Amino acid sequence: MASQDWFDKDFYKVLGVSKDISEAELKKAYRKLARQYHPDSNQGDVKAESRFKEISEAYSVLSDPEQRKEYDQIRAMGSGARFTAGGGGQGGGFEDVFGGMFGQGGGGARGQSYSYQQAPGGFDDILGGMFGGGGFGSQRAGFGNGAYGPTRGRDVTARTTIDFITAVKGDTIKLQTADGKPITVKIPAGVADQQKIKLRGKGEPSPDGGEAGDIVLTVSVRKHPVFERDGLSLRVNVPVTFVEATLGATIEVPTLGGPPVKLKVAAGTPSGRVLRVKGRGVESPKGKGDLLAVVQVAVPSHLTAEQREALEQFHQVEPQENPRAELLAKARE
């Protein structure tokens, strides 16, 4: 950065701090502003991006004791001074400090563009190290290979598709990375469709001895021909005959990956009623779900002459109830 820029810009004002602020309080103020104005949190907001540049530029100077001392001396010289670009030992401002983070080389000239999308580990990794328990400048911060420690490797995104029963019961599967390296992935019981699983340390290696990035794996779950997920429960449609629903019966209901269970259908059970089988749903760290059997009264599509005659006789003596009476009454309200 040119010394004239240092003179023209009040970095203390940019960060909203006093000139005698301590290093710890300075860091605290910067973290708060960086989190607020980071481009990943304000996508498409040009003003926020410009503000993020300003606060990063200010902090890059004030956080370095030597540069802060030089900056204070320049600012104290008065308004009549003009300065030229500093020498090789002078700091390079926003682009230089964040060059490693955003994929650029050091010593960037004023006006050089940057792309926060090129961050070695993405926004989560930048803020994870910057604002996490590891403290500013730790290896997880991903701030290049300068004074702030080694660069964290890039995260890698991947997708895989698993069977329904694997998602419900959990299993260990084998995958292959882009470079042909096999990896073992543990699928937890109860994983949902489109859920993300983080494989720590399986991403791209660090270019300078830091920790490797992660693989962020998105799981797609194939549909099952019989069962559907309903939170932690499994839902299955169970056909019953008109006679079974009317007179009552004991029927067999399928379970996922196990033998059928017997379930009692009470006399007069209507179509759509849900019968519950405790503990035969999805097992996960959040708990265990149930099996929900939804009764569907099956209507015969083909009748013999004898069967039709029997139904017509029943029709003559069946209860004179209109099953649509309540529906029609509610519609008139």
Summary of the structure (lengths in Angstrom):
residues: 333
radius of gyration: 33.6
end to end distance: 75.8
largest distance: 112.6
contacts: 913
relative contact order: 0.08
helix: 33%
strand: 23%
